[in-house]
Amino acid sequence: MNYHEVSVEAITLVGECVHYETASEARRSIQSYWQDFKARGKAEALESYRNQQIDGFVGVLIPKPNDRLDYMIAVSSDQDPVEFETRKLPAGRYLIFEAEGPLPFKLREVMDAIHHDFLPKSSYNLREAPIMEHYPSGDTQSADYLSEIWIPVE
């Protein structure tokens, strides 16, 4: 499993957020949320606010009490547009895992491996912060498409 550790400053994200009552509901629904988001023309609108801090889009998993979570489709931005929400990805250490292959299959496979294999066997402790999926520009269905999963650690 390819990963590296980085320390990042706080990143301002703008985008659209949806609430899920359970993590399993989110897992079942996030792909269709992306499809709907694109179909409504929101991806093109959001892309116009992107700065160069992070290339492409991000999916941000924001944990809430009682297994609930918010999921935000976002870009890094210096702007505060009225039609989108603004949130901060907190500064700190992140483990960045590579997921090479078509979406969403490879990303799910790597996420499962992180939570079921890597983290339980590692000396890393998770910190309370969002998990971020990074989707750089490119063909997301290509066998060599490289997305990332950012895991916040202490």
C-alpha positions as CSV (number, residue, x, y, z in Angstrom):
1,M,0.0,0.0,0.0
2,N,1.6,3.2,-1.2
3,Y,1.3,6.2,1.2
4,H,3.3,9.1,2.6
5,E,2.9,11.5,5.5
6,V,2.5,15.2,5.1
7,S,1.8,18.2,7.4
8,V,-0.5,20.7,5.8
9,E,-1.8,24.2,6.7
10,A,-5.5,24.7,7.0
11,I,-7.2,24.5,3.6
12,T,-10.4,26.5,2.7
13,L,-12.9,24.3,0.9
14,V,-16.0,25.4,-0.9
15,G,-18.7,23.0,-2.1
16,E,-22.0,21.3,-1.5
17,C,-22.6,19.1,1.5
18,V,-25.1,16.3,2.2
19,H,-26.0,14.6,5.5
20,Y,-26.1,10.8,6.0
21,E,-27.6,9.1,9.1
22,T,-25.1,6.2,9.0
23,A,-21.7,5.5,7.4
24,S,-23.3,2.5,5.6
25,E,-25.9,4.8,4.1
26,A,-23.1,7.1,2.9
27,R,-21.2,4.2,1.4
28,R,-24.3,3.2,-0.6
29,S,-25.2,6.8,-1.7
30,I,-22.1,8.8,-2.3
31,Q,-21.6,7.6,-5.9
32,S,-25.1,8.6,-6.9
33,Y,-24.6,11.9,-5.1
34,W,-21.6,12.6,-7.3
35,Q,-23.7,11.7,-10.4
36,D,-26.5,14.0,-9.4
37,F,-24.1,16.8,-8.5
38,K,-22.6,16.6,-12.0
39,A,-26.0,16.3,-13.7
40,R,-27.2,19.5,-12.0
41,G,-24.2,21.3,-13.5
42,K,-22.7,21.9,-10.0
43,A,-19.3,20.5,-10.9
44,E,-18.7,23.1,-13.6
45,A,-20.0,25.9,-11.4
46,L,-17.8,24.8,-8.5
47,E,-14.7,24.3,-10.6
48,S,-14.8,28.0,-11.4
49,Y,-13.9,28.8,-7.8
50,R,-11.0,26.4,-7.5
51,N,-7.5,27.7,-6.7
52,Q,-4.3,25.8,-7.3
53,Q,-3.8,24.6,-3.7
54,I,-5.4,21.2,-4.6
55,D,-5.8,20.1,-8.2
56,G,-9.3,18.8,-9.0
57,F,-12.1,17.9,-6.7
58,V,-12.2,16.5,-3.2
59,G,-14.8,14.4,-1.3
60,V,-14.7,15.3,2.4
61,L,-16.1,12.8,5.0
62,I,-17.0,14.8,8.1
63,P,-17.7,12.6,11.1
64,K,-20.7,13.5,13.3
65,P,-21.8,11.9,16.6
66,N,-23.6,8.5,16.5
67,D,-22.1,7.2,13.3
68,R,-23.6,10.1,11.3
69,L,-21.6,12.0,8.8
70,D,-21.6,14.8,6.3
71,Y,-20.1,14.4,2.8
72,M,-18.9,17.4,0.9
73,I,-18.0,17.7,-2.7
74,A,-15.6,20.6,-2.8
75,V,-12.6,22.4,-4.3
76,S,-9.9,24.4,-2.5
77,S,-10.7,28.1,-2.9
78,D,-9.8,31.6,-1.8
79,Q,-13.4,32.7,-2.5
80,D,-16.6,32.5,-0.5
81,P,-19.4,32.0,-3.1
82,V,-23.0,32.5,-2.0
83,E,-24.2,29.3,-3.8
84,F,-21.8,27.0,-2.0
85,E,-20.8,26.2,1.6
86,T,-17.3,27.1,3.0
87,R,-15.5,24.9,5.4
88,K,-11.9,24.5,6.7
89,L,-9.9,21.3,6.4
90,P,-7.9,21.7,9.6
91,A,-4.1,21.9,9.6
92,G,-2.2,18.9,10.8
93,R,-0.7,15.6,9.8
94,Y,-2.2,13.4,7.1
95,L,-1.3,10.0,5.7
96,I,-1.9,10.2,1.9
97,F,-2.7,6.8,0.4
98,E,-2.7,6.3,-3.4
99,A,-5.5,4.5,-5.1
100,E,-4.6,3.6,-8.7
101,G,-7.4,2.5,-10.9
102,P,-11.0,3.4,-12.0
103,L,-13.4,5.0,-9.6
104,P,-15.2,4.2,-7.4
105,F,-13.9,0.6,-7.2
106,K,-10.2,1.1,-6.5
107,L,-10.9,3.9,-4.0
108,R,-13.3,1.7,-2.0
109,E,-10.8,-1.1,-2.0
110,V,-8.0,1.1,-0.7
111,M,-10.3,2.7,1.9
112,D,-11.3,-0.8,3.2
113,A,-7.6,-1.8,3.4
114,I,-6.7,1.3,5.3
115,H,-9.5,0.8,8.0
116,H,-9.4,-3.0,8.2
117,D,-5.7,-3.8,7.7
118,F,-3.3,-0.8,7.8
119,L,-4.6,1.3,10.7
120,P,-5.2,-1.6,13.2
121,K,-1.7,-2.8,12.6
122,S,0.0,0.6,12.6
123,S,1.2,2.8,15.4
124,Y,-0.7,5.8,14.1
125,N,-3.6,7.3,16.0
126,L,-6.4,8.9,14.2
127,R,-7.2,12.5,15.1
128,E,-10.6,14.1,15.0
129,A,-10.7,15.7,11.5
130,P,-12.4,14.9,8.2
131,I,-11.1,12.2,5.9
132,M,-10.5,13.5,2.4
133,E,-10.7,11.8,-1.0
134,H,-8.7,13.7,-3.6
135,Y,-9.8,13.4,-7.3
136,P,-7.2,15.1,-9.5
137,S,-8.1,16.1,-13.0
138,G,-8.0,13.2,-15.4
139,D,-9.9,10.1,-16.7
140,T,-11.5,8.7,-13.6
141,Q,-12.2,5.4,-15.4
142,S,-8.7,4.8,-16.6
143,A,-6.7,1.9,-15.2
144,D,-3.8,4.3,-14.3
145,Y,-6.0,7.1,-12.8
146,L,-4.4,8.0,-9.4
147,S,-6.8,9.3,-6.7
148,E,-5.8,9.7,-3.0
149,I,-7.2,9.2,0.5
150,W,-6.1,11.6,3.2
151,I,-6.3,10.2,6.7
152,P,-5.8,12.6,9.6
153,V,-3.4,11.3,12.2
154,E,-1.9,12.7,15.5
